[in-house]
Amino acid sequence: MDGFVLSVFLLVYLGMILGGLPGLALDRTGVALLGAITLLALRRLSPEEAVAAVDAPTIGLLFGLMVLSAQLRLGGFYGWVTRRVADARVSPSGLLFLLIVVAGGLSALLCNDIICLAMAPVLAEGCQRRRLDPVPFLLGLACASNVGSAATLIGNPQNMLVGQTLGLSFGGYLAEAIIPSALGLLATWAVLAWLYRGKWERDGVAAAVDAPRFDRWQTGKGLLVLAALVGAFLVAPWPREVVALAAGGIVLLSRRMASRRMLGLVDWHLILLFLGLFVVNAALGKTGMAAHGLEALERGGADVRQPAWLFAVTVLLSNLVSNVPAVMLLLPAAEHRDAGVILALASTFAGNLLLVGSIANLIVAEQAVRLGIRITWREHARAGIPVTLLTLLIAALWLAV
């Protein structure tokens, strides 16, 4: 047993739980990167082993989709869609339903974190103009982006990792996940509509939001590339990361939209988090302690290679260390035929339980604070806990059937 590697591993995952390390100005990305650097510097892994530990297809897929999403964001697509939703002539509960459907649908095809980042401020402004309390709608955006993103293998980072690592079929996974995701969106609407019945209105001054101007050509270009991308994922035999990188390269070819602006919207922090965790997990795997840990769990009656235990442990770990690190830890145990679907659905649906359960939740809360709107832990938990329990129940029943 290499005690030093184990210590670094535990310290890194403590940082995942706490969101950083006490006394240091490090976030999760900084902790993971520092752990990887430490292991390399002290030769627990060679540079060649560290490079080999990185799942390049997952990073390539993630990067290509981020570039495509940046094109749509700079083209004003997200702001235009959000304003159309916010201005719809429907009742507050109808507006919530429309928002959940749109946010969930977009999150299934474009990374849910970016959907939340682009839609939250425009949505808050639209609600305030209508004298509506923005909080239930912002909670709806966060929950729906998580639930909707579970429908495909490109909706969120952990699904991309699961799909690439296990070699899942895009269409095959979609057929498995679309029903629980759709029912989960309906359950999300039902919970929020019931919680906020009769409490939709609130006076306030609409804050001015600076969103990119809608550009019909740039938006059309991005949507056309997205449609071709999804079509290729469904029917073409090409590797998904190659298709995504090609899509990113196509949208970078522009006479008006500077590549510097587009690349500036890529979530480099998330990519570095992936790189750091790949290296730290590989170092632990090299020692054999990860395999021994799985064997110890099996002897104790908690065999995570079995579907029920994998589902339960995924939910627990996703709320302890966040869903991406949880999936990385559990992928070595993904041996069952349904393991990929279980990991993707359980880790994503579990993200709604607490405010820190997913990056999407935190993005919405941070955007709200900038506009003078406060979403407390208690307010989020009041909606997030029942939404999570219902959606996980739907997923468990669907997988059992």
KELO-208473 format. One line per 3 residues: their letters; for each residue y, z, x of N, C-alpha, C. Coordinates in steps of 0.05 Angstrom, whole numbers. Each point is the difference from the previous one (the first is absolute). Layout:
# KELO-208473
A) Y/Z/X/Y/Z/X/Y/Z/X | ... $
***
This chain:
# KELO-208473
MDG) -24/0/17/24/0/-17/25/0/18 | 19/-18/-6/25/-1/15/21/16/-16 | 4/25/8/19/17/-15/28/-11/0 $
FVL) 8/-13/21/28/-10/1/4/-22/-21 | -19/-19/-1/2/-21/-20/1/11/-28 | -18/20/-5/0/12/-26/26/14/-6 $
SVF) 12/13/20/26/14/-4/22/-20/-7 | 0/-22/14/21/-21/-6/-5/-11/-28 | -25/-6/-7/-6/-10/-26/9/19/-22 $
LLV) -7/26/3/8/20/-21/30/3/-1 | 14/-1/23/29/2/0/13/-24/-14 | -11/-24/5/11/-24/-13/-4/2/-31 $
YLG) -23/9/-9/-5/1/-28/14/24/-13 | 6/21/16/18/21/-10/28/-12/-6 | 8/-18/18/26/-14/-4/-1/-17/-24 $
MIL) -23/-12/-7/-2/-16/-24/3/18/-25 | -11/24/2/2/18/-23/29/10/-4 | 12/8/22/27/12/-1/22/-20/-1 $
GGL) -6/-25/6/21/-21/2/14/1/27 | -10/15/19/12/3/26/-11/24/14 | 11/8/22/-8/24/14/23/20/1 $
PGL) -5/25/-7/21/20/0/15/2/27 | 26/0/-1/17/3/24/5/-26/14 | -11/-22/-9/4/-26/13/10/-20/-21 $
ALD) 18/-18/8/11/-20/-18/-18/-24/-1 | -25/5/-7/-20/-21/-3/-9/-3/-28 | -2/-25/-10/-12/-4/-26/-29/-8/4 $
RTG) -14/-8/-21/-28/-7/2/-5/-22/21 | 17/-20/0/-3/-22/19/3/10/28 | 20/16/5/4/11/27/-23/17/9 $
VAL) -12/16/-17/-22/16/7/-24/-17/7 | -6/-20/-16/-23/-18/6/4/-15/26 | 24/-10/4/6/-15/25/-2/18/24 $
LGA) 11/25/-2/-2/18/23/-29/8/6 | -16/4/-21/-28/6/5/-14/-22/15 | 5/-25/-8/-12/-23/13/9/-2/29 $
ITL) 26/4/5/10/-1/27/-13/21/18 | -3/24/-11/-12/22/15/-28/-6/8 | -16/-11/-19/-28/-7/6/-2/-22/21 $
LAL) 19/-19/-1/0/-21/20/9/11/27 | 21/16/0/10/11/26/-21/17/14 | -16/15/-15/-20/17/12/-27/-13/1 $
RRL) -1/-26/-4/-23/-17/5/-24/8/-17 | 5/9/-25/-22/4/-18/-8/-27/-12 | 18/-19/1/-6/-28/-7/14/-18/20 $
SPE) -13/-21/7/12/-20/18/19/-18/-16 | 19/-13/12/17/-19/-15/-16/-21/-15 | -22/-9/13/-17/-20/-13/-13/11/-25 $
EAV) -10/25/2/-12/13/-24/20/5/-22 | 25/7/8/21/4/-20/6/-26/-15 | 2/-22/15/6/-26/-13/-23/-7/-18 $
AAV) -25/4/9/-23/-7/-16/-2/18/-25 | 12/24/1/-2/18/-23/18/-10/-23 | 21/-15/6/19/-9/-21/-13/-22/-16 $
DAP) 0/3/-26/-10/-21/-18/21/-21/-4 | -1/-20/18/21/-21/0/2/-15/-27 | -23/-7/-13/3/-13/-26/16/15/-21 $
TIG) -4/27/0/16/16/-19/29/0/7 | 7/2/25/28/0/9/12/-28/-6 | -15/-21/5/10/-27/-6/5/-4/-29 $
LLF) -18/9/-17/4/-3/-29/24/16/-9 | 2/24/9/23/17/-8/26/-12/9 | 2/-10/24/25/-11/10/7/-25/-16 $
GLM) -19/-18/-4/6/-25/-14/10/5/-28 | -12/19/-14/9/7/-28/27/13/0 | 6/16/21/26/13/2/22/-21/4 $
VLS) -5/-20/16/20/-22/4/5/-15/-26 | -22/-6/-15/3/-14/-25/16/17/-20 | -5/26/-1/14/17/-18/30/3/8 $
AQL) 5/-1/26/28/0/10/15/-24/-10 | -13/-23/-1/12/-25/-10/9/4/-29 | -18/11/-16/6/4/-29/22/21/-3 $
RLG) 0/20/17/21/21/-3/27/-12/8 | 2/-14/21/26/-12/9/9/-22/-19 | -19/-12/-14/6/-21/-19/10/12/-27 $
GFY) 0/26/-2/10/13/-24/-20/2/-23 | -25/-7/6/-20/-1/-22/-5/27/-13 | -4/21/17/-6/26/-11/23/11/-17 $
GWV) 25/-3/10/23/9/-15/3/-15/-26 | -5/-26/0/2/-17/-24/-20/9/-21 | -25/4/9/-21/9/-19/7/27/-12 $
TRR) 8/18/17/6/28/-9/23/0/-20 | 20/-16/5/23/-1/-19/-9/-12/-27 | -17/-20/1/-10/-12/-25/-16/21/-16 $
VAD) -16/16/14/-15/21/-13/19/21/-12 | 19/10/17/19/21/-8/17/-9/-24 | 6/-25/-2/18/-10/-21/-15/-9/-25 $
ARV) -27/2/0/-16/-9/-23/8/16/-25 | 2/-14/-22/8/13/-25/-24/12/-14 | -9/22/11/-23/14/-11/6/30/-1 $
SPS) -17/16/-13/4/29/-1/-6/11/27 | 8/26/5/-6/12/26/-30/0/7 | -17/6/-19/-29/-1/6/-9/-28/5 $
GLL) 12/-20/-14/-7/-28/5/10/-8/27 | 23/10/8/11/-7/27/-19/12/21 | -10/24/-4/-18/12/19/-26/-16/2 $
FLL) -10/-9/-23/-24/-16/0/4/-26/16 | 23/-14/-6/6/-25/14/2/5/30 | 14/21/8/3/7/28/-27/4/14 $
IVV) -18/16/-13/-26/6/11/-17/-25/4 | 1/-18/-20/-15/-25/2/11/-17/23 | 26/-3/2/12/-17/21/-4/12/27 $
AGG) 6/26/3/-3/13/26/-30/0/9 | -18/5/-18/-28/0/6/-10/-27/8 | 9/-21/-15/-8/-27/7/10/-10/26 $
LSA) 26/6/6/11/-8/26/-13/15/23 | -7/25/-4/-12/16/21/-28/-9/6 | -13/-14/-19/-27/-10/6/1/-24/19 $
LLC) 23/-14/1/2/-24/17/17/4/24 | 18/19/-1/19/6/22/-1/30/6 | 3/8/24/-5/27/8/17/20/-17 $
NDI) -14/20/-12/13/18/-19/24/15/12 | -1/6/25/22/15/13/26/-17/-2 | -2/-26/5/23/-17/0/10/-4/-29 $
ICL) -18/-1/-19/8/-2/-28/18/24/-8 | -9/24/8/15/24/-6/27/0/14 | 0/-7/26/25/0/15/21/-19/-12 $
AMA) -9/-23/-9/19/-20/-11/8/5/-29 | -19/11/-16/6/3/-29/13/26/-7 | -5/22/15/10/26/-9/30/2/-4 $
PVL) 17/-9/19/29/3/-4/10/-17/-23 | -10/-24/-3/9/-18/-21/-9/11/-27 | -24/11/-1/-10/12/-25/17/24/-8 $
AEG) 6/18/19/17/23/-6/27/-8/-11 | 12/-20/12/26/-10/-9/-2/-11/-29 | -21/-15/-5/-4/-11/-27/-4/22/-21 $
CQR) -15/20/6/-4/22/-18/26/15/-6 | 16/5/21/25/15/-4/20/-17/-16 | -1/-26/3/18/-17/-17/-8/2/-30 $
RRL) -25/5/-5/-10/2/-27/1/29/-11 | 11/18/16/1/28/-7/-28/12/-3 | -18/-9/17/-27/10/0/-5/17/25 $
DPV) -16/21/-3/-8/16/23/-17/-17/19 | 9/-4/25/-16/-17/18/-27/12/9 | -2/27/-2/-23/13/12/-27/-10/-11 $
PFL) -4/-1/-27/-26/-9/-10/-6/-29/9 | 20/-16/2/-4/-28/8/-6/-3/30 | 13/17/16/-6/0/28/-28/11/5 $
LGL) -8/20/-15/-28/10/2/-20/-22/-9 | 8/-14/-21/-17/-22/-9/-3/-22/22 | 22/-6/14/-1/-19/21/-19/9/22 $
ACA) 3/25/9/-17/10/22/-30/0/-8 | -6/11/-24/-28/2/-8/-12/-27/-5 | 16/-18/-13/-11/-27/-6/-4/-16/25 $
SNV) 17/3/20/-3/-15/25/-26/9/14 | -6/25/-1/-25/10/11/-25/-11/-15 | 1/4/-26/-23/-8/-17/-4/-30/1 $
GSA) 22/-15/-3/-2/-29/0/-10/-12/26 | 8/13/22/-7/-10/26/-30/2/6 | -14/17/-16/-29/3/4/-15/-25/-10 $
ATL) 13/-17/-15/-14/-23/-12/-10/-21/20 | 13/-2/23/-7/-21/19/-3/12/28 | -10/-16/18/-3/8/28/25/-5/16 $
IGN) 23/-7/-13/25/-4/15/22/17/-13 | -7/18/-18/21/15/-15/11/23/16 | -15/11/19/10/22/16/-15/0/27 $
PQN) 11/15/20/-12/-1/27/-29/10/1 | -7/21/-15/-28/10/1/-19/-20/-11 | 7/-15/-21/-17/-21/-11/-4/-23/19 $
MLV) 21/-7/14/-2/-21/21/-20/9/21 | 2/25/9/-18/10/20/-29/0/-9 | -4/9/-25/-27/0/-11/-12/-28/-2 $
GQT) 16/-18/-11/-9/-28/-4/-6/-14/27 | 17/4/19/-4/-13/26/-23/12/16 | -2/26/0/-21/14/15/-28/-6/-11 $
LGL) -2/1/-27/-26/-3/-13/-6/-29/-8 | 19/-18/5/-4/-28/-6/-4/-5/-30 | 15/13/-17/-3/-3/-29/12/-26/-9 $
SFG) -13/-11/-21/10/-24/-13/25/6/-16 | 21/-16/3/25/5/-15/-6/-2/-30 | -13/-22/-9/-6/-3/-28/-20/20/-10 $
GYL) -19/7/16/-20/20/-8/12/27/-4 | 18/8/18/13/26/-3/18/0/-25 | 15/-22/-4/18/-3/-23/-16/4/-26 $
AEA) -23/-12/-2/-17/3/-24/-8/29/-5 | -4/15/22/-8/28/-2/23/18/-7 | 24/-6/11/22/19/-2/21/-6/-22 $
IIP) 0/-24/-11/21/-8/-18/-1/17/-26 | -23/6/-10/-2/15/-25/9/29/4 | -10/15/19/10/28/4/29/1/6 $
SAL) 10/-20/15/29/0/6/17/-5/-25 | -9/-19/-16/15/-6/-25/-1/24/-19 | -23/12/-3/-2/24/-17/16/23/12 $
GLL) 1/1/27/16/21/13/29/-4/-5 | 10/-24/-1/28/-5/-7/6/8/-28 | -18/-5/-19/3/8/-28/1/30/-2 $
ATW) -18/14/15/0/29/1/26/11/11 | 10/-12/21/26/8/12/22/-1/-21 | 2/-22/-14/20/-3/-21/-3/22/-21 $
AVL) -25/4/-9/-5/20/-22/9/28/9 | -7/8/24/7/27/10/31/3/1 | 14/-19/12/29/2/3/14/-2/-27 $
AWL) -10/-18/-17/13/-3/-27/-3/26/-16 | -23/13/3/-4/25/-14/16/23/12 | 2/1/26/15/22/13/29/-1/-6 $
YRG) 11/-25/-2/29/-3/-3/9/-9/-28 | -18/3/-19/6/-8/-27/24/16/-10 | 20/-13/-11/24/13/-10/19/10/22 $
KWE) -6/-5/25/17/9/22/7/-23/19 | 6/-23/-11/5/-23/16/29/-2/10 | 19/10/-16/28/-5/5/12/21/18 $
RDG) 20/-9/16/15/18/17/26/-14/8 | 22/14/-3/26/-11/8/3/0/30 | 14/-19/10/5/-2/29/14/-26/7 $
VAA) 11/0/23/14/-24/10/-19/-17/16 | -2/-25/-6/-17/-18/14/10/-5/29 | -16/6/19/8/-4/28/-3/-30/7 $
AVD) 20/-9/15/-1/-29/8/-22/-4/21 | -16/-20/-4/-22/-6/18/4/-27/13 | -2/-1/26/3/-25/15/-27/-12/4 $
APR) -7/-19/-17/-26/-14/2/5/-29/8 | -19/-13/15/4/-28/8/5/-18/-24 | 17/-19/3/6/-19/-22/-24/-17/-5 $
FDR) -5/-6/-26/-23/-16/-7/4/-29/9 | -20/-9/16/1/-27/10/-25/-15/-11 | 5/-19/-18/-21/-13/-14/-19/-15/19 $
WQT) 12/-13/20/-16/-16/19/-18/18/17 | 12/21/12/-16/18/17/-21/15/-16 | 6/8/-24/-19/13/-17/-23/-19/-7 $
GKG) 7/-24/-8/-20/-20/-7/-18/-6/23 | 12/-2/24/-16/-5/24/-20/22/5 | 10/25/-2/-18/23/4/-22/2/-21 $
LLV) 6/-5/-25/-20/1/-21/-21/-22/3 | 9/-24/8/-18/-22/4/-20/7/23 | 10/11/21/-17/8/23/-19/22/-9 $
LAA) 10/19/-16/-18/21/-10/-22/-11/-17 | 6/-18/-18/-20/-12/-17/-21/-14/16 | 9/-15/20/-20/-14/18/-17/20/15 $
LVG) 13/22/9/-14/21/15/-23/12/-17 | 7/8/-25/-20/12/-17/-22/-20/-7 | 7/-25/-5/-20/-21/-5/-19/-3/24 $
AFL) 11/0/24/-17/-2/24/-18/24/2 | 10/24/-6/-17/24/1/-23/-2/-19 | 5/-13/-23/-21/-1/-21/-21/-21/6 $
VAP) 8/-23/11/-20/-22/2/-5/-11/28 | 18/5/18/-3/-12/27/-17/18/18 | -15/-12/19/-16/16/18/15/11/24 $
WPR) 26/-5/2/15/8/24/4/30/1 | 1/12/23/6/29/3/27/7/-13 | 0/22/-14/25/8/-14/23/4/19 $
EVV) -5/12/23/22/5/18/13/-26/10 | -16/-20/4/10/-26/9/18/-13/-22 | -10/2/-25/16/-11/-22/26/15/-3 $
ALA) -1/27/2/24/16/-3/20/-6/23 | -9/-2/24/18/-7/23/12/-27/-4 | -16/-20/-10/10/-26/-5/22/1/-21 $
AGG) -4/16/-21/20/3/-21/26/12/12 | -4/20/17/24/12/13/15/-20/17 | -16/-17/14/13/-20/17/15/-21/-16 $
IVL) -11/-7/-24/14/-20/-17/27/11/-10 | 0/25/-9/26/10/-11/20/5/22 | -10/4/25/19/4/22/14/-26/7 $
LSR) -11/-23/-8/12/-26/5/22/-4/-21 | 24/7/8/23/-1/-19/25/-7/15 | 17/-16/-13/26/-7/12/22/20/-7 $
RMA) -5/17/-20/21/18/-10/-7/29/3 | -26/7/-1/-7/28/1/-10/7/28 | 16/16/14/-5/6/29/-26/16/3 $
SRR) -16/-8/19/-26/14/5/5/29/8 | 23/5/13/6/28/8/2/18/-24 | 13/-10/-21/2/16/-25/-27/4/-13 $
MLG) -16/-21/0/-26/3/-13/-18/19/16 | -1/-3/26/-17/17/16/11/29/0 | 25/3/-5/12/27/-1/-10/16/-25 $
LVD) -11/-15/-20/-10/13/-24/-30/6/2 | -13/-9/22/-28/7/4/-2/30/6 | -20/13/-12/-4/29/4/-14/5/26 $
WHL) 15/-1/22/-12/4/26/-12/28/3 | 12/20/-14/-10/27/2/-29/2/-11 | -5/-14/-22/-27/0/-11/-20/-14/19 $
ILL) 9/-22/12/-18/-14/19/-6/18/24 | 20/14/10/-5/18/23/-18/23/-8 | 3/10/-25/-18/21/-10/-29/-10/1 $
FLG) -5/-24/-10/-26/-12/1/-10/-1/29 | 16/-10/19/-8/-3/27/-8/28/13 | 17/19/-5/-5/27/11/-26/12/-11 $
LFV) -4/-2/-26/-24/12/-12/-25/-15/8 | 1/-26/3/-23/-16/10/-9/11/27 | 19/5/18/-7/10/27/-11/28/-1 $
VNA) 13/18/-15/-9/28/-2/-28/2/-12 | -5/-15/-21/-26/0/-13/-21/-11/19 | 7/-21/15/-19/-12/18/-8/20/22 $
ALG) 20/15/10/-6/20/21/-20/21/-11 | 4/9/-25/-18/20/-11/-28/-13/-4 | 0/-25/-9/-26/-13/-4/-15/-4/26 $
KTG) 14/-4/21/-13/-4/27/-15/25/8 | 10/24/-7/-12/25/7/-26/5/-16 | -3/-14/-22/-23/5/-18/5/23/-20 $
MAA) 23/13/2/5/23/-18/3/-9/-29 | 11/-23/-5/3/-10/-27/-27/-3/-14 | -19/-12/14/-27/-4/-11/-13/27/-5 $
HGL) 3/19/19/-11/26/-4/12/14/-24 | 26/-4/-4/13/12/-23/-11/-10/-26 | -5/-26/-2/-12/-12/-24/-28/11/-5 $
EAL) -15/3/22/-27/11/-2/1/30/-10 | 19/15/10/3/28/-8/7/2/-30 | 17/-18/-9/7/0/-29/-25/-7/-16 $
ERG) -16/-19/9/-24/-7/-14/-19/23/-2 | -4/14/22/-18/23/0/10/22/-18 | 27/2/-4/11/20/-18/0/-8/-29 $
GAD) -10/-24/-6/-2/-9/-27/22/-18/-9 | 20/-6/18/22/-17/-7/-2/-27/16 | -18/-17/-10/-5/-25/14/21/-21/-10 $
VRQ) 20/-5/17/21/-18/-8/-9/-29/0 | -25/-5/8/-10/-27/-3/-9/-6/-28 | -2/21/-17/-7/-3/-28/26/-4/-16 $
PAW) -1/-17/-21/24/-7/-15/16/24/-11 | -13/19/-13/14/22/-12/15/17/21 | -14/6/22/13/16/21/22/-16/13 $
LFA) -4/-25/5/21/-17/12/25/0/-17 | -4/-3/-26/23/0/-19/15/26/2 | -15/23/-2/13/26/0/14/6/26 $
VTV) -13/-6/22/13/6/26/24/-18/6 | -2/-25/-10/23/-18/3/24/11/-14 | -4/10/-25/22/11/-15/12/24/14 $
LLS) -17/18/10/9/24/14/16/-7/26 | -12/-17/17/12/-6/25/26/-16/-4 | 1/-17/-21/25/-16/-4/24/18/-7 $
NLV) -6/23/-11/22/19/-6/5/20/22 | -18/1/20/4/17/23/15/-15/22 | -10/-24/7/10/-14/24/14/-26/-7 $
SNV) 2/-7/-26/10/-26/-11/-22/-20/0 | 4/-21/-16/-23/-18/-6/-9/-18/23 | 19/-10/16/-8/-17/23/-17/15/20 $
PAV) 9/23/10/-17/15/19/-26/9/-13 | 0/6/-26/-25/8/-13/-20/-23/0 | 9/-23/-6/-18/-24/-1/-11/-5/28 $
MLL) 17/2/21/-9/-4/27/-22/19/8 | 3/25/-9/-21/20/7/-26/-6/-14 | 1/-10/-25/-24/-3/-16/-13/-27/2 $
LPA) 13/-20/12/-12/-26/2/-27/0/14 | -5/16/21/-26/0/12/-23/8/-18 | 7/14/-22/-20/9/-20/-3/-20/-23 $
AEH) 15/-22/2/0/-20/-23/-25/-18/2 | -23/11/-7/-25/-15/2/-11/-9/-27 | 8/13/-21/-9/-7/-27/11/-26/-9 $
RDA) -14/-14/-18/10/-26/-9/28/2/-13 | 5/22/-13/26/3/-14/20/16/16 | -6/5/26/17/18/16/29/-11/2 $
GVI) 3/-26/4/27/-11/3/17/3/-25 | -12/-5/-23/15/4/-25/7/29/-5 | -19/18/7/4/28/-4/23/10/18 $
LAL) 0/-8/26/21/8/18/27/-10/-9 | 1/-25/-8/26/-12/-8/11/13/-25 | -16/2/-21/9/11/-25/7/30/2 $
AST) -18/15/12/4/29/1/23/7/17 | 3/-12/24/23/7/17/26/-8/-12 | 1/-23/-14/25/-9/-12/8/16/-24 $
FAG) -19/4/-19/7/16/-24/7/29/7 | -13/11/21/5/28/9/29/3/10 | 13/-22/8/27/2/11/21/9/-19 $
NLL) -6/0/-27/20/9/-19/0/30/-5 | -19/14/11/-3/29/-7/25/16/8 | 9/-3/25/23/15/9/21/-19/11 $
LVG) 24/10/3/22/-17/9/-6/-11/28 | -13/15/17/-6/-9/27/-27/-15/2 | -12/-6/-23/-26/-12/-1/0/-29/9 $
SIA) 23/-14/-2/1/-28/9/29/-6/9 | 2/-19/17/26/-9/10/17/-11/-22 | -12/-13/-20/15/-11/-23/15/23/-15 $
NLI) -13/22/-4/13/23/-13/24/9/15 | -3/3/26/22/10/17/23/-20/1 | -6/-26/0/21/-20/0/16/2/-25 $
VAE) -13/2/-23/15/2/-25/17/25/-1 | -11/23/10/16/25/0/24/-2/18 | -4/-13/24/22/-3/19/22/-18/-11 $
QAV) -8/-22/-12/19/-19/-12/16/14/-22 | -14/17/-16/14/14/-22/21/19/11 | -7/15/21/19/19/12/26/-14/9 $
RLG) -3/-24/11/24/-15/9/18/-7/-23 | -10/0/-24/16/-7/-24/7/25/-16 | -5/24/12/6/25/-14/-20/8/-21 $
IRI) -24/-10/1/-21/7/-19/-22/15/15 | -7/23/-11/-19/17/14/-27/1/-15 | -21/-7/14/-27/2/-10/-14/22/16 $
TWR) -4/23/-13/-12/23/13/-31/-3/1 | -11/17/18/-30/1/1/-11/7/-28 | 13/19/-13/-11/9/-26/2/-23/-21 $
EHA) 23/-14/1/3/-23/-19/-21/-21/5 | -4/-6/25/-20/-20/6/-28/9/-7 | -7/25/6/-27/11/-6/-5/0/-29 $
RAG) 21/6/-16/-3/0/-29/-11/-26/-11 | 8/-22/12/-10/-26/-8/-23/-9/18 | 2/5/26/-20/-10/19/-27/12/-4 $
IPV) -2/25/-6/-27/13/-3/-15/-12/-23 | 11/-1/-25/-15/-12/-22/-6/-30/5 | 19/-15/12/-4/-28/5/-24/-3/20 $
TLL) 0/16/20/-22/-1/20/-27/7/-12 | -1/21/-15/-25/9/-12/-11/-22/-19 | 18/-11/-16/-9/-21/-19/-9/-25/14 $
TLL) 15/-9/20/-7/-25/13/-26/4/17 | -3/23/12/-25/5/15/-24/2/-19 | 4/11/-23/-21/1/-20/-8/-28/-9 $
IAA) 20/-17/-5/-5/-28/-7/-16/-14/22 | 9/4/25/-14/-13/23/-29/10/3 | -3/27/-3/-27/11/3/-19/-10/-22 $
LWL) 10/-1/-25/-17/-10/-22/-6/-29/4 | 20/-16/9/-5/-29/4/-20/-4/22 | 2/15/22/-19/-4/22/-28/10/-8 $
AV) -1/21/-16/-26/9/-9/-14/-20/-18 | 16/-13/-17/-11/-20/-19/-8/-25/16 $
***
